[in-house]
Amino acid sequence: MAIRDRGMVKWHAAFQLPELVKAQRNLWQDTERIERPIIDEYQWEEFDLRIAYAMEWNYIVKVKLWSDGFMTDVIGRIHYVDSITRQIRIEVRSGQFEGIPFEDIVEVEVID
């Protein structure tokens, strides 16, 4: 009696599983995206005042950023505001700096 094997047919579903998982992950990620918040002139002015205050007294700030549909927080001390490249340099750890573009800023909060 010979064994009848289905060959590659039995493995076909297992080869497609990683692509299915990746497609589902991308779909879930797309459903959680939010639109860029609209920030008016008065909010920008308030952000400027908070940033200047935090720089003067060396306070820690929490900056909320919008990036590709998701919100992230950066916490640290403001080291430098570069108006030419339109970036804020924040010291997130001792000796480690992160540049944040003005366009990505959604909220600035001073933490005492």
N, CA, C and O atoms as CSV, one atom per row, in Angstrom:
chain,resi,resn,atom,element,x,y,z
A,1,MET,N,N,0.840,-1.165,0.000
A,1,MET,CA,C,0.000,0.000,0.000
A,1,MET,C,C,0.891,1.236,0.000
A,1,MET,O,O,1.753,1.386,0.865
A,2,ALA,N,N,0.682,2.108,-0.961
A,2,ALA,CA,C,1.487,3.316,-1.119
A,2,ALA,C,C,0.835,4.478,-0.370
A,2,ALA,O,O,-0.389,4.558,-0.260
A,3,ILE,N,N,1.673,5.368,0.137
A,3,ILE,CA,C,1.177,6.561,0.843
A,3,ILE,C,C,0.926,7.653,-0.186
A,3,ILE,O,O,1.809,8.014,-0.964
A,4,ARG,N,N,-0.308,8.176,-0.171
A,4,ARG,CA,C,-0.648,9.267,-1.090
A,4,ARG,C,C,-0.462,10.594,-0.354
A,4,ARG,O,O,-1.194,10.913,0.583
A,5,ASP,N,N,0.507,11.334,-0.789
A,5,ASP,CA,C,0.813,12.615,-0.164
A,5,ASP,C,C,0.309,13.744,-1.061
A,5,ASP,O,O,0.324,13.631,-2.286
A,6,ARG,N,N,-0.139,14.839,-0.432
A,6,ARG,CA,C,-0.636,15.969,-1.211
A,6,ARG,C,C,0.491,16.891,-1.666
A,6,ARG,O,O,0.233,17.841,-2.404
A,7,GLY,N,N,1.703,16.649,-1.258
A,7,GLY,CA,C,2.845,17.436,-1.700
A,7,GLY,C,C,2.801,18.852,-1.152
A,7,GLY,O,O,2.582,19.054,0.043
A,8,MET,N,N,3.005,19.814,-2.008
A,8,MET,CA,C,3.053,21.223,-1.605
A,8,MET,C,C,1.683,21.791,-1.276
A,8,MET,O,O,1.608,22.860,-0.670
A,9,VAL,N,N,0.628,21.145,-1.635
A,9,VAL,CA,C,-0.723,21.657,-1.379
A,9,VAL,C,C,-0.967,21.790,0.115
A,9,VAL,O,O,-1.618,22.745,0.541
A,10,LYS,N,N,-0.473,20.874,0.914
A,10,LYS,CA,C,-0.712,20.933,2.353
A,10,LYS,C,C,0.067,22.072,3.019
A,10,LYS,O,O,-0.317,22.513,4.102
A,11,TRP,N,N,1.146,22.560,2.405
A,11,TRP,CA,C,1.948,23.641,2.968
A,11,TRP,C,C,1.562,25.011,2.421
A,11,TRP,O,O,2.082,26.024,2.889
A,12,HIS,N,N,0.692,25.065,1.474
A,12,HIS,CA,C,0.342,26.323,0.812
A,12,HIS,C,C,-0.216,27.357,1.800
A,12,HIS,O,O,0.151,28.529,1.713
A,13,ALA,N,N,-1.072,26.970,2.717
A,13,ALA,CA,C,-1.661,27.910,3.677
A,13,ALA,C,C,-0.610,28.429,4.655
A,13,ALA,O,O,-0.675,29.586,5.069
A,14,ALA,N,N,0.349,27.597,5.027
A,14,ALA,CA,C,1.377,28.020,5.973
A,14,ALA,C,C,2.286,29.085,5.361
A,14,ALA,O,O,2.788,29.944,6.087
A,15,PHE,N,N,2.511,29.053,4.053
A,15,PHE,CA,C,3.358,30.047,3.410
A,15,PHE,C,C,2.667,31.402,3.315
A,15,PHE,O,O,3.353,32.422,3.264
A,16,GLN,N,N,1.373,31.452,3.290
A,16,GLN,CA,C,0.651,32.713,3.179
A,16,GLN,C,C,0.385,33.365,4.530
A,16,GLN,O,O,-0.004,34.532,4.565
A,17,LEU,N,N,0.574,32.679,5.615
A,17,LEU,CA,C,0.259,33.207,6.939
A,17,LEU,C,C,1.043,34.470,7.306
A,17,LEU,O,O,0.424,35.410,7.807
A,18,PRO,N,N,2.360,34.559,7.093
A,18,PRO,CA,C,3.055,35.809,7.456
A,18,PRO,C,C,2.533,37.025,6.689
A,18,PRO,O,O,2.453,38.113,7.258
A,19,GLU,N,N,2.184,36.867,5.434
A,19,GLU,CA,C,1.648,37.986,4.671
A,19,GLU,C,C,0.281,38.399,5.198
A,19,GLU,O,O,-0.047,39.585,5.203
A,20,LEU,N,N,-0.510,37.445,5.636
A,20,LEU,CA,C,-1.819,37.753,6.205
A,20,LEU,C,C,-1.666,38.532,7.504
A,20,LEU,O,O,-2.374,39.512,7.733
A,21,VAL,N,N,-0.753,38.099,8.344
A,21,VAL,CA,C,-0.527,38.789,9.614
A,21,VAL,C,C,-0.046,40.218,9.364
A,21,VAL,O,O,-0.487,41.150,10.037
A,22,LYS,N,N,0.847,40.390,8.409
A,22,LYS,CA,C,1.352,41.722,8.087
A,22,LYS,C,C,0.238,42.624,7.535
A,22,LYS,O,O,0.167,43.802,7.883
A,23,ALA,N,N,-0.617,42.080,6.689
A,23,ALA,CA,C,-1.727,42.853,6.133
A,23,ALA,C,C,-2.712,43.264,7.230
A,23,ALA,O,O,-3.209,44.391,7.226
A,24,GLN,N,N,-2.993,42.361,8.162
A,24,GLN,CA,C,-3.903,42.698,9.257
A,24,GLN,C,C,-3.298,43.754,10.167
A,24,GLN,O,O,-4.010,44.649,10.625
A,25,ARG,N,N,-1.999,43.670,10.440
A,25,ARG,CA,C,-1.328,44.663,11.279
A,25,ARG,C,C,-1.397,46.038,10.621
A,25,ARG,O,O,-1.653,47.034,11.297
A,26,ASN,N,N,-1.171,46.101,9.315
A,26,ASN,CA,C,-1.261,47.374,8.604
A,26,ASN,C,C,-2.683,47.923,8.615
A,26,ASN,O,O,-2.881,49.133,8.728
A,27,LEU,N,N,-3.664,47.048,8.499
A,27,LEU,CA,C,-5.058,47.473,8.535
A,27,LEU,C,C,-5.418,48.046,9.896
A,27,LEU,O,O,-6.053,49.099,9.969
A,28,TRP,N,N,-5.028,47.378,10.974
A,28,TRP,CA,C,-5.309,47.874,12.325
A,28,TRP,C,C,-4.602,49.199,12.561
A,28,TRP,O,O,-5.155,50.104,13.186
A,29,GLN,N,N,-3.380,49.308,12.058
A,29,GLN,CA,C,-2.634,50.543,12.232
A,29,GLN,C,C,-3.313,51.701,11.499
A,29,GLN,O,O,-3.350,52.819,12.013
A,30,ASP,N,N,-3.839,51.449,10.326
A,30,ASP,CA,C,-4.515,52.497,9.566
A,30,ASP,C,C,-5.803,52.957,10.230
A,30,ASP,O,O,-6.180,54.120,10.086
A,31,THR,N,N,-6.488,52.081,10.953
A,31,THR,CA,C,-7.732,52.482,11.606
A,31,THR,C,C,-7.483,53.361,12.823
A,31,THR,O,O,-8.386,54.078,13.254
A,32,GLU,N,N,-6.261,53.322,13.394
A,32,GLU,CA,C,-5.944,54.119,14.576
A,32,GLU,C,C,-5.340,55.479,14.240
A,32,GLU,O,O,-5.064,56.262,15.148
A,33,ARG,N,N,-5.133,55.775,12.980
A,33,ARG,CA,C,-4.549,57.062,12.579
A,33,ARG,C,C,-5.543,58.193,12.830
A,33,ARG,O,O,-6.757,58.013,12.736
A,34,ILE,N,N,-4.990,59.370,13.152
A,34,ILE,CA,C,-5.818,60.554,13.333
A,34,ILE,C,C,-5.316,61.634,12.375
A,34,ILE,O,O,-4.170,61.597,11.926
A,35,GLU,N,N,-6.179,62.583,12.072
A,35,GLU,CA,C,-5.804,63.666,11.184
A,35,GLU,C,C,-4.958,64.692,11.939
A,35,GLU,O,O,-5.017,64.783,13.166
A,36,ARG,N,N,-4.181,65.452,11.195
A,36,ARG,CA,C,-3.336,66.483,11.793
A,36,ARG,C,C,-4.236,67.546,12.435
A,36,ARG,O,O,-5.125,68.081,11.773
A,37,PRO,N,N,-4.013,67.853,13.706
A,37,PRO,CA,C,-4.800,68.900,14.350
A,37,PRO,C,C,-4.490,70.272,13.761
A,37,PRO,O,O,-3.356,70.549,13.371
A,38,ILE,N,N,-5.487,71.108,13.703
A,38,ILE,CA,C,-5.312,72.462,13.194
A,38,ILE,C,C,-4.968,73.363,14.374
A,38,ILE,O,O,-5.725,73.459,15.340
A,39,ILE,N,N,-3.819,74.018,14.280
A,39,ILE,CA,C,-3.355,74.884,15.359
A,39,ILE,C,C,-3.393,76.320,14.859
A,39,ILE,O,O,-2.806,76.655,13.830
A,40,ASP,N,N,-4.094,77.157,15.606
A,40,ASP,CA,C,-4.234,78.546,15.169
A,40,ASP,C,C,-3.088,79.410,15.696
A,40,ASP,O,O,-2.210,78.945,16.423
A,41,GLU,N,N,-3.128,80.659,15.311
A,41,GLU,CA,C,-2.063,81.612,15.622
A,41,GLU,C,C,-1.891,81.820,17.127
A,41,GLU,O,O,-0.768,81.977,17.606
A,42,TYR,N,N,-2.987,81.822,17.865
A,42,TYR,CA,C,-2.923,82.055,19.306
A,42,TYR,C,C,-2.288,80.872,20.035
A,42,TYR,O,O,-1.579,81.062,21.023
A,43,GLN,N,N,-2.535,79.667,19.559
A,43,GLN,CA,C,-1.906,78.501,20.169
A,43,GLN,C,C,-0.402,78.506,19.917
A,43,GLN,O,O,0.375,78.151,20.804
A,44,TRP,N,N,0.025,78.915,18.692
A,44,TRP,CA,C,1.458,79.018,18.410
A,44,TRP,C,C,2.119,80.036,19.330
A,44,TRP,O,O,3.236,79.826,19.802
A,45,GLU,N,N,1.426,81.130,19.577
A,45,GLU,CA,C,1.953,82.158,20.478
A,45,GLU,C,C,2.093,81.621,21.898
A,45,GLU,O,O,3.077,81.904,22.581
A,46,GLU,N,N,1.109,80.849,22.336
A,46,GLU,CA,C,1.165,80.231,23.664
A,46,GLU,C,C,2.320,79.228,23.752
A,46,GLU,O,O,3.009,79.161,24.769
A,47,PHE,N,N,2.529,78.454,22.691
A,47,PHE,CA,C,3.662,77.515,22.651
A,47,PHE,C,C,4.979,78.264,22.770
A,47,PHE,O,O,5.875,77.841,23.501
A,48,ASP,N,N,5.099,79.389,22.046
A,48,ASP,CA,C,6.328,80.185,22.104
A,48,ASP,C,C,6.603,80.686,23.513
A,48,ASP,O,O,7.740,80.642,23.982
A,49,LEU,N,N,5.561,81.162,24.188
A,49,LEU,CA,C,5.732,81.657,25.557
A,49,LEU,C,C,6.150,80.545,26.506
A,49,LEU,O,O,7.019,80.747,27.355
A,50,ARG,N,N,5.541,79.377,26.371
A,50,ARG,CA,C,5.904,78.244,27.228
A,50,ARG,C,C,7.339,77.784,26.977
A,50,ARG,O,O,8.071,77.458,27.912
A,51,ILE,N,N,7.725,77.762,25.715
A,51,ILE,CA,C,9.095,77.343,25.378
A,51,ILE,C,C,10.105,78.345,25.923
A,51,ILE,O,O,11.131,77.947,26.475
A,52,ALA,N,N,9.831,79.632,25.779
A,52,ALA,CA,C,10.740,80.661,26.301
A,52,ALA,C,C,10.845,80.578,27.827
A,52,ALA,O,O,11.933,80.716,28.387
A,53,TYR,N,N,9.715,80.354,28.490
A,53,TYR,CA,C,9.692,80.219,29.945
A,53,TYR,C,C,10.504,79.001,30.393
A,53,TYR,O,O,11.286,79.083,31.340
A,54,ALA,N,N,10.313,77.889,29.714
A,54,ALA,CA,C,11.023,76.660,30.078
A,54,ALA,C,C,12.524,76.790,29.825
A,54,ALA,O,O,13.331,76.266,30.592
A,55,MET,N,N,12.899,77.487,28.750
A,55,MET,CA,C,14.325,77.687,28.472
A,55,MET,C,C,14.966,78.605,29.516
A,55,MET,O,O,16.089,78.366,29.962
A,56,GLU,N,N,14.244,79.648,29.894
A,56,GLU,CA,C,14.812,80.615,30.835
A,56,GLU,C,C,15.050,79.999,32.214
A,56,GLU,O,O,16.084,80.247,32.834
A,57,TRP,N,N,14.100,79.201,32.692
A,57,TRP,CA,C,14.204,78.635,34.033
A,57,TRP,C,C,14.670,77.178,34.037
A,57,TRP,O,O,14.705,76.538,35.088
A,58,ASN,N,N,15.027,76.653,32.858
A,58,ASN,CA,C,15.567,75.298,32.709
A,58,ASN,C,C,14.586,74.234,33.242
A,58,ASN,O,O,14.982,73.302,33.942
A,59,TYR,N,N,13.324,74.394,32.900
A,59,TYR,CA,C,12.301,73.427,33.290
A,59,TYR,C,C,12.197,72.308,32.262
A,59,TYR,O,O,12.611,72.455,31.112
A,60,ILE,N,N,11.647,71.213,32.693
A,60,ILE,CA,C,11.382,70.080,31.802
A,60,ILE,C,C,10.068,70.346,31.075
A,60,ILE,O,O,9.108,70.835,31.670
A,61,VAL,N,N,10.035,70.022,29.788
A,61,VAL,CA,C,8.817,70.197,28.998
A,61,VAL,C,C,8.379,68.857,28.426
A,61,VAL,O,O,9.179,67.945,28.216
A,62,LYS,N,N,7.078,68.777,28.185
A,62,LYS,CA,C,6.498,67.626,27.504
A,62,LYS,C,C,5.910,68.145,26.205
A,62,LYS,O,O,4.954,68.920,26.207
A,63,VAL,N,N,6.492,67.709,25.094
A,63,VAL,CA,C,6.060,68.165,23.780
A,63,VAL,C,C,5.315,67.028,23.108
A,63,VAL,O,O,5.851,65.930,22.956
A,64,LYS,N,N,4.088,67.287,22.709
A,64,LYS,CA,C,3.288,66.294,22.003
A,64,LYS,C,C,3.448,66.528,20.508
A,64,LYS,O,O,3.272,67.646,20.022
A,65,LEU,N,N,3.786,65.461,19.779
A,65,LEU,CA,C,4.066,65.570,18.346
A,65,LEU,C,C,3.076,64.745,17.550
A,65,LEU,O,O,2.605,63.699,17.999
A,66,TRP,N,N,2.768,65.239,16.353
A,66,TRP,CA,C,1.973,64.484,15.393
A,66,TRP,C,C,2.913,64.029,14.298
A,66,TRP,O,O,3.597,64.842,13.677
A,67,SER,N,N,2.946,62.721,14.061
A,67,SER,CA,C,3.835,62.191,13.035
A,67,SER,C,C,3.132,61.054,12.303
A,67,SER,O,O,2.887,59.992,12.876
A,68,ASP,N,N,2.812,61.282,11.048
A,68,ASP,CA,C,2.218,60.269,10.179
A,68,ASP,C,C,0.934,59.670,10.754
A,68,ASP,O,O,0.687,58.471,10.618
A,69,GLY,N,N,0.128,60.501,11.389
A,69,GLY,CA,C,-1.162,60.058,11.887
A,69,GLY,C,C,-1.163,59.579,13.326
A,69,GLY,O,O,-2.208,59.168,13.830
A,70,PHE,N,N,-0.027,59.619,14.000
A,70,PHE,CA,C,0.061,59.154,15.381
A,70,PHE,C,C,0.654,60.240,16.257
A,70,PHE,O,O,1.453,61.053,15.792
A,71,MET,N,N,0.262,60.254,17.533
A,71,MET,CA,C,0.774,61.220,18.494
A,71,MET,C,C,1.849,60.558,19.350
A,71,MET,O,O,1.687,59.427,19.808
A,72,THR,N,N,2.949,61.279,19.557
A,72,THR,CA,C,4.020,60.813,20.439
A,72,THR,C,C,4.403,61.942,21.379
A,72,THR,O,O,4.182,63.116,21.082
A,73,ASP,N,N,4.977,61.578,22.512
A,73,ASP,CA,C,5.425,62.551,23.498
A,73,ASP,C,C,6.942,62.515,23.601
A,73,ASP,O,O,7.558,61.449,23.572
A,74,VAL,N,N,7.527,63.693,23.721
A,74,VAL,CA,C,8.959,63.828,23.971
A,74,VAL,C,C,9.097,64.655,25.240
A,74,VAL,O,O,8.551,65.754,25.337
A,75,ILE,N,N,9.834,64.121,26.215
A,75,ILE,CA,C,10.012,64.801,27.488
A,75,ILE,C,C,11.493,65.093,27.674
A,75,ILE,O,O,12.338,64.212,27.517
A,76,GLY,N,N,11.794,66.342,28.009
A,76,GLY,CA,C,13.181,66.730,28.232
A,76,GLY,C,C,13.298,68.226,28.437
A,76,GLY,O,O,12.299,68.934,28.565
A,77,ARG,N,N,14.553,68.702,28.468
A,77,ARG,CA,C,14.827,70.129,28.639
A,77,ARG,C,C,15.149,70.746,27.282
A,77,ARG,O,O,15.878,70.157,26.484
A,78,ILE,N,N,14.607,71.928,27.023
A,78,ILE,CA,C,14.855,72.603,25.755
A,78,ILE,C,C,16.257,73.188,25.792
A,78,ILE,O,O,16.599,73.974,26.676
A,79,HIS,N,N,17.054,72.792,24.822
A,79,HIS,CA,C,18.436,73.237,24.759
A,79,HIS,C,C,18.591,74.438,23.827
A,79,HIS,O,O,19.317,75.383,24.134
A,80,TYR,N,N,17.901,74.390,22.684
A,80,TYR,CA,C,18.119,75.414,21.668
A,80,TYR,C,C,16.924,75.464,20.737
A,80,TYR,O,O,16.351,74.430,20.394
A,81,VAL,N,N,16.547,76.674,20.326
A,81,VAL,CA,C,15.501,76.865,19.326
A,81,VAL,C,C,16.173,77.445,18.085
A,81,VAL,O,O,16.721,78.547,18.120
A,82,ASP,N,N,16.123,76.694,16.994
A,82,ASP,CA,C,16.772,77.112,15.756
A,82,ASP,C,C,15.711,77.617,14.789
A,82,ASP,O,O,14.935,76.833,14.241
A,83,SER,N,N,15.682,78.933,14.583
A,83,SER,CA,C,14.650,79.507,13.709
A,83,SER,C,C,14.992,79.352,12.230
A,83,SER,O,O,14.116,79.503,11.378
A,84,ILE,N,N,16.251,79.055,11.911
A,84,ILE,CA,C,16.631,78.880,10.507
A,84,ILE,C,C,16.150,77.527,9.990
A,84,ILE,O,O,15.519,77.453,8.935
A,85,THR,N,N,16.444,76.462,10.725
A,85,THR,CA,C,15.992,75.123,10.306
A,85,THR,C,C,14.603,74.800,10.840
A,85,THR,O,O,14.047,73.746,10.533
A,86,ARG,N,N,14.037,75.714,11.645
A,86,ARG,CA,C,12.704,75.557,12.230
A,86,ARG,C,C,12.612,74.280,13.048
A,86,ARG,O,O,11.730,73.447,12.837
A,87,GLN,N,N,13.542,74.143,13.988
A,87,GLN,CA,C,13.584,72.983,14.882
A,87,GLN,C,C,13.840,73.416,16.313
A,87,GLN,O,O,14.406,74.477,16.576
A,88,ILE,N,N,13.406,72.562,17.229
A,88,ILE,CA,C,13.709,72.729,18.648
A,88,ILE,C,C,14.612,71.565,19.035
A,88,ILE,O,O,14.312,70.412,18.726
A,89,ARG,N,N,15.701,71.862,19.702
A,89,ARG,CA,C,16.593,70.814,20.198
A,89,ARG,C,C,16.247,70.561,21.657
A,89,ARG,O,O,16.299,71.470,22.485
A,90,ILE,N,N,15.893,69.317,21.964
A,90,ILE,CA,C,15.523,68.934,23.321
A,90,ILE,C,C,16.519,67.896,23.822
A,90,ILE,O,O,16.841,66.934,23.125
A,91,GLU,N,N,16.998,68.111,25.041
A,91,GLU,CA,C,17.896,67.147,25.667
A,91,GLU,C,C,17.035,66.110,26.393
A,91,GLU,O,O,16.518,66.369,27.480
A,92,VAL,N,N,16.891,64.933,25.778
A,92,VAL,CA,C,16.036,63.898,26.348
A,92,VAL,C,C,16.749,63.115,27.438
A,92,VAL,O,O,16.121,62.673,28.400
A,93,ARG,N,N,18.046,62.943,27.294
A,93,ARG,CA,C,18.896,62.335,28.323
A,93,ARG,C,C,20.163,63.165,28.397
A,93,ARG,O,O,20.402,64.017,27.541
A,94,SER,N,N,20.946,62.932,29.377
A,94,SER,CA,C,22.176,63.695,29.532
A,94,SER,C,C,23.093,63.471,28.324
A,94,SER,O,O,23.601,62.370,28.110
A,95,GLY,N,N,23.289,64.520,27.552
A,95,GLY,CA,C,24.157,64.440,26.383
A,95,GLY,C,C,23.492,63.924,25.118
A,95,GLY,O,O,24.138,63.856,24.072
A,96,GLN,N,N,22.217,63.557,25.186
A,96,GLN,CA,C,21.510,63.055,24.001
A,96,GLN,C,C,20.415,64.055,23.620
A,96,GLN,O,O,19.518,64.346,24.412
A,97,PHE,N,N,20.506,64.571,22.395
A,97,PHE,CA,C,19.593,65.601,21.934
A,97,PHE,C,C,18.718,65.077,20.805
A,97,PHE,O,O,19.115,64.195,20.044
A,98,GLU,N,N,17.524,65.638,20.717
A,98,GLU,CA,C,16.584,65.260,19.660
A,98,GLU,C,C,16.049,66.539,19.018
A,98,GLU,O,O,15.629,67.468,19.708
A,99,GLY,N,N,16.072,66.568,17.697
A,99,GLY,CA,C,15.539,67.724,16.972
A,99,GLY,C,C,14.080,67.510,16.616
A,99,GLY,O,O,13.706,66.463,16.089
A,100,ILE,N,N,13.259,68.509,16.909
A,100,ILE,CA,C,11.827,68.414,16.646
A,100,ILE,C,C,11.431,69.547,15.705
A,100,ILE,O,O,11.644,70.714,16.034
A,101,PRO,N,N,10.862,69.236,14.546
A,101,PRO,CA,C,10.402,70.301,13.643
A,101,PRO,C,C,9.192,71.036,14.221
A,101,PRO,O,O,8.346,70.439,14.886
A,102,PHE,N,N,9.126,72.344,13.955
A,102,PHE,CA,C,8.004,73.151,14.437
A,102,PHE,C,C,6.669,72.617,13.934
A,102,PHE,O,O,5.673,72.659,14.657
A,103,GLU,N,N,6.638,72.114,12.702
A,103,GLU,CA,C,5.379,71.698,12.086
A,103,GLU,C,C,4.747,70.498,12.788
A,103,GLU,O,O,3.535,70.301,12.708
A,104,ASP,N,N,5.561,69.697,13.476
A,104,ASP,CA,C,5.037,68.488,14.120
A,104,ASP,C,C,4.496,68.738,15.521
A,104,ASP,O,O,3.849,67.860,16.093
A,105,ILE,N,N,4.745,69.907,16.083
A,105,ILE,CA,C,4.338,70.193,17.463
A,105,ILE,C,C,2.833,70.432,17.525
A,105,ILE,O,O,2.271,71.210,16.754
A,106,VAL,N,N,2.201,69.739,18.466
A,106,VAL,CA,C,0.761,69.865,18.676
A,106,VAL,C,C,0.462,70.497,20.027
A,106,VAL,O,O,-0.531,71.210,20.175
A,107,GLU,N,N,1.326,70.234,21.029
A,107,GLU,CA,C,1.091,70.755,22.365
A,107,GLU,C,C,2.423,70.854,23.108
A,107,GLU,O,O,3.303,70.009,22.942
A,108,VAL,N,N,2.558,71.894,23.925
A,108,VAL,CA,C,3.739,72.070,24.758
A,108,VAL,C,C,3.264,72.274,26.190
A,108,VAL,O,O,2.429,73.134,26.468
A,109,GLU,N,N,3.815,71.463,27.095
A,109,GLU,CA,C,3.425,71.555,28.514
A,109,GLU,C,C,4.692,71.644,29.352
A,109,GLU,O,O,5.604,70.831,29.202
A,110,VAL,N,N,4.742,72.640,30.237
A,110,VAL,CA,C,5.890,72.820,31.123
A,110,VAL,C,C,5.663,71.989,32.371
A,110,VAL,O,O,4.611,72.079,33.005
A,111,ILE,N,N,6.659,71.175,32.724
A,111,ILE,CA,C,6.578,70.336,33.920
A,111,ILE,C,C,7.574,70.888,34.931
A,111,ILE,O,O,8.760,71.022,34.629
A,112,ASP,N,N,7.096,71.207,36.122
A,112,ASP,CA,C,7.989,71.763,37.167
A,112,ASP,C,C,8.843,70.679,37.775
A,112,ASP,O,O,9.649,70.953,38.663
